[in-house]
Amino acid sequence: MKAFHNVLIVGGGTAGWLTACYLARSLGAADAGAAGIGITLVESPEIGIIGVGEGTFPSIRATLAAIGIDEARFVRECQATFKQGVRFNNWVRPAGAPGADHYFHPFSQPSQRQGGPELLPHWLQGGAGIPFAEAATMQKRVADAAHGPKRLADADYTGPMNYAYHFDAGRFAALLAEHGRSLGVRHVQANVERVELDADGAIACVHTREHGALGADLYVDCTGFRAALIGEALGSPFRKMDDVLFVDRALAMQVPYPAPDTLIPSYTISTAHEAGWTWDIGLQQRRGIGYVYSSRHTTDERAERVLRQYIGAAADGLTPRQLKLNIGYRDVQWVKNCVAVGLSGGFLEPLESSGIGLIETAAYLIGHLFPFNGDTAPVAAQYNRLMRERYERVVDFIKLHYCLSQRTDSAFWTDNTDPRSIPASLRDKLAMWRCRAPHRLDFVADVEMYPTSSWQYVLYGMEFATSLHPSACHPARREEAAAEFAMIAKLAGHALADLPPHRVLVEHLCQRR
């Protein structure tokens, strides 16, 4: 069995270059040291970057730190801003209906002091009187005021509030490419025309128009929805999830700010509409806005009208970019000497920014499981199991947002609440949570992208009803919980005074060298 010494990543963008950077740091690129693994990335100069989602999950901070990019450089070069969570408008009920018109999914964990009571059971019994995300963390008040999650003097990737980022996807890919080359990644610009298999059905090489055959021991497929290696060449089947997640189209626009000092929201704004939802993301100099919708429930023309109505006059003269989304994933993402990362492995729509998070997971697993001795079979089995289970759980989490809606104003929403569209695994969770709150023991940490608190914020933001047994809250701890709720409300005011306005924080980092 031949030892592995070389990796060929086919495709650039965020998936290709993030994987290249992570492998170069975790395995040591051969160009940077004789004992390292040779890492080459080949990408076509003719293929653009699909990424328009521009949103991330807090795991991105550890990834950026691990590959060696400092925070100020990232913010400056990628037009990045801070994301403290997601505000969901009109997901529970349509605009204008009686009741709350939004809820918030913050990234900070619910407060729990050492030895203190868990707050959720007491909140469920009416212990706070305000939405759970606002009662259990200070982050909603901070984000609503357009303040940042960290102070000007805080170290890179740290701050009082948990956070992720919004950024320009094209700039991010360019930064990763420059950084990857500095880490010893060999960059080849060429068009891959075909994939050659060997007698055992593994990849022997890829043939390029400009440089002929390129070979390696391990191939990483980052060719996007095309999946040129894992799908076209190796035939790994794609599992469509359109019977669960209905959106399959997106229209996106880049909308300039009306003034240079316009406030920048420090969360994604997700607004539900008749056949999908809009994302609204504030970068340093513009907003990224898009409508994600189901072509089975509306037309492209109607979707564009919805998007323009949402944006208003600022959309005049702008032409949206349309994307067709292939919703689903491959159960088998590592076949012989080829592993898929990014869109070639799967895509589960932009809601809750799972795309880049799944790229991070894939890169981490490849680095950790790397088959130095050339024996890919056990590595592939473990990788496939972990990625498949992670995709399954992300599907459940995304569907949670849709299936609990009280909207009946369109077929899109009534179809989403139809029990036949809800995976059995999610139905079982919801059945358990009718009489008790979600607990960390309901989740397997190694295959979960979203922590227990995220499920709790969305579940009760969507006004799910849990009827607790009286034993769930010990009467002696009610006063402790009430005191903690009061303390959180009090400290939120101090946090607002301590944390700078979002734009001030961003500009400070952009000026830092």
KETIKE-708262 format. One record per residue (C-alpha): residue in three letters; x, y, z. Coordinates in pm, whole numbers, padded with zeros to 5 digits, always signed. Example, Ala and Ser with C-alpha at 12.3 -4.5 7.8 and 13.67 -1.06 7.14 Angstrom:
BEGIN
ALA+01230-00450+00780/SER+01367-00106+00714/
// end
This chain:
BEGIN
MET+00000+00000+00000/LYS+00151+00330-00113/ALA+00195+00605+00145/PHE+00019+00937+00069/HIS+00240+01240+00007/ASN+00040+01468-00224/VAL-00305+01627-00227/LEU-00470+01783-00531/ILE-00763+02016-00462/VAL-00974+02067-00773/GLY-01163+02398-00753/GLY-01105+02721-00566/GLY-01348+02956-00396/THR-01412+02933-00024/ALA-01432+02551-00022/GLY-01106+02494-00209/TRP-00892+02760-00049/LEU-01020+02714+00306/THR-00942+02342+00276/ALA-00601+02419+00129/CYS-00513+02659+00411/TYR-00632+02423+00680/LEU-00442+02125+00538/ALA-00129+02334+00488/ARG-00135+02435+00855/SER-00241+02098+01000/LEU-00031+01871+00776/GLY+00248+02109+00679/ALA+00274+02200+00312/ALA+00577+02044+00145/ASP+00692+02377+00004/ALA+00713+02511+00359/GLY+00902+02211+00499/ALA+01051+01889+00364/ALA+00843+01668+00594/GLY+00512+01816+00487/ILE+00244+01699+00246/GLY+00248+01843-00105/ILE-00072+02046-00155/THR-00172+02172-00500/LEU-00489+02361-00588/VAL-00601+02379-00949/GLU-00880+02618-01043/SER-01022+02750-01364/PRO-00969+03121-01434/GLU-01297+03107-01630/ILE-01529+02993-01350/GLY-01660+03253-01108/ILE-01745+03213-00739/ILE-02105+03116-00662/GLY-02097+03236-00301/VAL-02332+03524-00228/GLY-02452+03417+00117/GLU-02180+03605+00302/GLY-02288+03470+00644/THR-02105+03243+00887/PHE-02145+03061+01219/PRO-01920+03129+01524/SER-01699+02828+01443/ILE-01535+03041+01173/ARG-01336+03231+01438/ALA-01149+02920+01552/THR-01090+02823+01189/LEU-00944+03162+01095/ALA-00722+03154+01404/ALA-00611+02798+01322/ILE-00502+02886+00969/GLY-00321+03198+01091/ILE-00520+03496+00962/ASP-00545+03781+01211/GLU-00886+03932+01272/ALA-00809+04289+01166/ARG-00671+04174+00832/PHE-00978+03958+00773/VAL-01218+04244+00856/ARG-01023+04494+00646/GLU-00966+04284+00333/CYS-01304+04109+00323/GLN-01525+04411+00402/ALA-01633+04203+00701/THR-01876+04300+00976/PHE-01989+04120+01290/LYS-02284+03883+01317/GLN-02432+03818+01662/GLY-02721+03602+01546/VAL-03026+03605+01322/ARG-03343+03811+01354/PHE-03643+03625+01212/ASN-03923+03853+01095/ASN-04274+03717+01023/TRP-04175+03350+01049/VAL-04437+03268+01313/ARG-04721+03468+01155/PRO-04758+03698+00853/ALA-04689+04071+00873/GLY-04970+04263+01039/ALA-05117+03966+01227/PRO-05170+04001+01604/GLY-04878+03880+01814/ALA-04499+03914+01807/ASP-04361+03998+01462/HIS-04010+03862+01517/TYR-03779+03653+01730/PHE-03402+03640+01772/HIS-03150+03355+01755/PRO-02845+03487+01944/PHE-02507+03316+01939/SER-02436+03363+02311/GLN-02531+03079+02543/PRO-02811+03126+02801/SER-02668+03257+03126/GLN-02606+03000+03398/ARG-02391+03082+03696/GLN-02180+02815+03863/GLY-02419+02612+04076/GLY-02716+02820+03963/PRO-03039+02684+03813/GLU-03090+02625+03442/LEU-03307+02915+03330/LEU-03512+02757+03053/PRO-03746+02549+03275/HIS-03819+02856+03488/TRP-03878+03066+03176/LEU-04123+02803+03050/GLN-04318+02841+03371/GLY-04348+03215+03320/GLY-04046+03319+03521/ALA-03936+03607+03298/GLY-04231+03737+03095/ILE-04024+03821+02787/PRO-03892+03610+02496/PHE-03640+03347+02598/ALA-03353+03489+02392/GLU-03399+03827+02561/ALA-03450+03683+02909/ALA-03151+03446+02910/THR-02881+03656+02738/MET-02785+04021+02694/GLN-02711+03979+02325/LYS-03047+04079+02181/ARG-03034+04422+02343/VAL-02676+04472+02225/ALA-02753+04366+01869/ASP-03081+04560+01850/ALA-02885+04875+01938/ALA-02636+04804+01653/HIS-02345+04768+01894/GLY-02059+04528+01834/PRO-01993+04204+02027/LYS-01646+04304+02150/ARG-01450+04602+02282/LEU-01184+04786+02085/ALA-00904+04645+02304/ASP-01022+04282+02303/ALA-00781+04028+02157/ASP-00841+03867+01819/TYR-01145+03640+01800/THR-01252+03709+02160/GLY-01523+03926+02313/PRO-01798+03933+02576/MET-02057+03823+02318/ASN-02031+03519+02094/TYR-02016+03616+01728/ALA-01951+03525+01365/TYR-01917+03749+01058/HIS-02070+03878+00740/PHE-01825+03932+00455/ASP-01775+03970+00081/ALA-01743+03613-00053/GLY-01520+03708-00346/ARG-01280+03902-00124/PHE-01273+03615+00126/ALA-01173+03365-00143/ALA-00898+03603-00262/LEU-00764+03644+00092/LEU-00760+03267+00147/ALA-00581+03217-00187/GLU-00310+03467-00100/HIS-00270+03317+00246/GLY-00267+02961+00113/ARG+00013+03041-00128/SER+00212+03191+00160/LEU+00169+02861+00346/GLY+00325+02664+00062/VAL+00017+02566-00141/ARG+00102+02531-00510/HIS-00153+02722-00721/VAL-00226+02607-01076/GLN-00469+02795-01299/ALA-00610+02553-01553/ASN-00934+02406-01684/VAL-00995+02044-01587/GLU-01142+01871-01893/ARG-01171+01511-01778/VAL-01096+01272-01493/GLU-00909+00947-01554/LEU-00972+00643-01334/ASP-00730+00358-01269/ALA-00803-00015-01288/ASP-00940-00016-00931/GLY-01185+00266-01001/ALA-00986+00527-00807/ILE-00875+00856-00963/ALA-00548+00821-01155/CYS-00520+01186-01260/VAL-00712+01483-01390/HIS-00645+01616-01738/THR-00623+01992-01786/ARG-00629+02193-02105/GLU-00325+02402-02012/HIS-00097+02170-01814/GLY-00190+01820-01921/ALA-00230+01549-01657/LEU-00210+01638-01286/GLY-00179+01352-01041/ALA-00189+01312-00662/ASP-00248+01055-00389/LEU-00564+01222-00255/TYR-00807+01434-00458/VAL-01040+01691-00301/ASP-01345+01779-00512/CYS-01433+02147-00471/THR-01595+02183-00814/GLY-01926+02304-00677/PHE-02265+02172-00785/ARG-02099+02013-01090/ALA-01919+01761-00862/ALA-01685+01669-01147/LEU-01489+01412-00947/ILE-01716+01266-00679/GLY-02032+01277-00892/GLU-01949+01272-01264/ALA-01639+01050-01245/LEU-01704+00832-00939/GLY-02083+00823-00949/SER-02160+00889-00583/PRO-02538+00947-00581/PHE-02696+01272-00466/ARG-02982+01256-00215/LYS-03229+01532-00291/MET-03404+01684+00010/ASP-03666+01882-00181/ASP-03945+01689-00011/VAL-03834+01844+00320/LEU-03668+02174+00225/PHE-03866+02336-00056/VAL-03660+02640-00158/ASP-03464+02587-00480/ARG-03404+02936-00622/ALA-03244+03259-00505/LEU-03233+03614-00638/ALA-02953+03830-00498/MET-02870+04202-00512/GLN-02592+04423-00379/VAL-02752+04740-00245/PRO-02539+05048-00158/TYR-02595+05234+00168/PRO-02765+05575+00141/ALA-02481+05735+00343/PRO-02127+05635+00452/ASP-02220+05645+00822/THR-02533+05428+00791/LEU-02582+05201+01091/ILE-02476+04842+01027/PRO-02696+04577+01191/SER-02485+04315+01369/TYR-02717+04029+01280/THR-02864+03874+00970/ILE-03222+03985+00909/SER-03433+03698+00774/THR-03784+03797+00670/ALA-04042+03537+00572/HIS-04253+03594+00259/GLU-04524+03408+00072/ALA-04294+03148-00089/GLY-03965+03175+00099/TRP-03758+03434+00283/THR-03515+03723+00229/TRP-03171+03755+00378/ASP-03050+04107+00457/ILE-02681+04134+00546/GLY-02495+04455+00628/LEU-02135+04480+00506/GLN-01912+04785+00542/GLN-02022+04964+00225/ARG-02334+04782+00111/ARG-02611+04541+00196/GLY-02629+04194+00050/ILE-02998+04111+00003/GLY-03151+03805-00153/TYR-03481+03619-00179/VAL-03467+03241-00136/TYR-03785+03083-00270/SER-03957+02770-00395/SER-04020+02751-00769/ARG-04306+02512-00694/HIS-04486+02784-00500/THR-04415+03098-00704/THR-04276+03221-01035/ASP-03941+03389-01097/GLU-04124+03707-01200/ARG-04330+03716-00882/ALA-04018+03643-00676/GLU-03840+03943-00824/ARG-04138+04164-00741/VAL-04127+04042-00379/LEU-03754+04116-00359/ARG-03791+04465-00507/GLN-04084+04542-00279/TYR-03874+04440+00021/ILE-03577+04658-00080/GLY-03779+04956-00197/ALA-03646+05241-00409/ALA-03285+05138-00349/ALA-03342+04846-00587/ASP-03424+05073-00881/GLY-03169+05023-01157/LEU-03024+04706-01000/THR-03044+04369-01173/PRO-03071+04062-00948/ARG-02851+03760-00994/GLN-03044+03433-01006/LEU-02913+03110-00857/LYS-03055+02762-00891/LEU-03004+02564-00572/ASN-02955+02188-00564/ILE-03084+02104-00216/GLY-02950+01781-00071/TYR-02627+01593-00008/ARG-02431+01279-00089/ASP-02446+00999+00166/VAL-02102+00895+00045/GLN-01868+01194+00018/TRP-01537+01005+00031/VAL-01490+00740-00240/LYS-01153+00561-00266/ASN-00897+00844-00302/CYS-01146+01128-00356/VAL-01330+01338-00097/ALA-01592+01607-00162/VAL-01593+01943+00017/GLY-01850+02220-00017/LEU-02123+02220-00282/SER-01990+01903-00444/GLY-02081+01721-00120/GLY-02410+01895-00054/PHE-02601+02216+00009/LEU-02891+02278+00246/GLU-02994+02639+00162/PRO-02851+02957+00322/LEU-03072+02963+00633/GLU-02851+02959+00947/SER-02532+02970+00736/SER-02457+02598+00733/GLY-02258+02610+00407/ILE-01925+02743+00531/GLY-01966+02558+00861/LEU-01985+02228+00672/ILE-01673+02324+00473/GLU-01491+02388+00801/THR-01599+02047+00933/ALA-01487+01870+00615/ALA-01144+02037+00615/TYR-01096+01956+00983/LEU-01190+01591+00933/ILE-00960+01550+00631/GLY-00670+01692+00829/HIS-00747+01479+01134/LEU-00819+01153+00949/PHE-00556+01195+00678/PRO-00454+00847+00550/PHE-00075+00884+00560/ASN-00031+00510+00497/GLY-00259+00515+00193/ASP-00534+00303+00350/THR-00843+00510+00266/ALA-01114+00251+00339/PRO-01145+00299+00720/VAL-01092+00674+00688/ALA-01362+00705+00423/ALA-01607+00505+00634/GLN-01560+00731+00935/TYR-01567+01051+00728/ASN-01885+00944+00548/ARG-02060+00852+00872/LEU-01970+01178+01047/MET-02061+01399+00750/ARG-02385+01212+00676/GLU-02500+01242+01037/ARG-02408+01609+01045/TYR-02607+01679+00729/GLU-02905+01489+00874/ARG-02901+01706+01185/VAL-02865+02028+00989/VAL-03170+01927+00783/ASP-03367+01879+01105/PHE-03254+02215+01243/ILE-03344+02407+00928/LYS-03680+02234+00898/LEU-03752+02332+01260/HIS-03781+02694+01146/TYR-04043+02609+00885/CYS-04256+02334+01036/LEU-04358+02526+01349/SER-04493+02828+01163/GLN-04850+02936+01232/ARG-04877+03092+00884/THR-05159+02967+00665/ASP-05153+03253+00412/SER-04990+03052+00132/ALA-04939+02695+00015/PHE-04566+02726+00085/TRP-04626+02755+00459/THR-04906+02501+00484/ASP-04693+02252+00290/ASN-04404+02314+00528/THR-04618+02234+00832/ASP-04757+01915+00675/PRO-04627+01628+00897/ARG-04538+01432+00584/SER-04266+01686+00506/ILE-04107+01659+00853/PRO-03829+01398+00896/ALA-03911+01125+01148/SER-03603+01220+01351/LEU-03737+01574+01397/ARG-04091+01452+01470/ASP-03948+01237+01750/LYS-03761+01531+01899/LEU-04069+01752+01893/ALA-04277+01477+02055/MET-04029+01454+02344/TRP-04014+01830+02384/ARG-04391+01855+02435/CYS-04335+01767+02800/ARG-03973+01868+02859/ALA-03725+02119+02725/PRO-03441+02027+02486/HIS-03134+01911+02677/ARG-02771+01860+02577/LEU-02822+01482+02609/ASP-03059+01502+02310/PHE-02761+01588+02091/VAL-02437+01414+01993/ALA-02168+01681+02007/ASP-01938+01535+01740/VAL-02206+01543+01470/GLU-02396+01857+01571/MET-02328+02189+01402/TYR-02569+02384+01622/PRO-02551+02377+02003/THR-02845+02293+02227/SER-02907+02664+02289/SER-02966+02728+01918/TRP-03242+02467+01914/GLN-03392+02626+02225/TYR-03386+02979+02084/VAL-03553+02875+01759/LEU-03799+02633+01920/TYR-03937+02890+02161/GLY-03892+03182+01923/MET-04136+02989+01703/GLU-04368+02970+02009/PHE-04351+02593+02053/ALA-04560+02477+02350/THR-04387+02270+02619/SER-04593+02167+02922/LEU-04347+02089+03198/HIS-04416+01845+03475/PRO-04419+02024+03815/SER-04100+01841+03916/ALA-03902+02018+03642/CYS-03861+02333+03853/HIS-03785+02299+04220/PRO-03976+02570+04408/ALA-03670+02654+04616/ARG-03482+02763+04303/ARG-03748+02996+04164/GLU-03610+03293+04352/GLU-03260+03220+04224/ALA-03386+03205+03867/ALA-03586+03527+03910/ALA-03277+03700+04046/GLU-03072+03578+03750/PHE-03329+03709+03500/ALA-03321+04046+03677/MET-02940+04049+03675/ILE-02927+03977+03302/ALA-03163+04268+03233/LYS-02951+04498+03450/LEU-02619+04391+03298/ALA-02755+04441+02946/GLY-02749+04815+03014/HIS-02386+04796+03124/ALA-02301+04595+02812/LEU-02451+04864+02589/ALA-02232+05124+02760/ASP-01922+04903+02738/LEU-01950+04777+02381/PRO-01889+05023+02093/PRO-02126+05091+01806/HIS-02084+04828+01539/ARG-01951+05062+01271/VAL-01700+05214+01515/LEU-01566+04867+01597/VAL-01536+04774+01230/GLU-01361+05098+01137/HIS-01119+05057+01428/LEU-01015+04713+01303/CYS-00984+04836+00944/GLN-00736+05103+01059/ARG-00528+04858+01265/ARG-00209+04733+01103/
// end
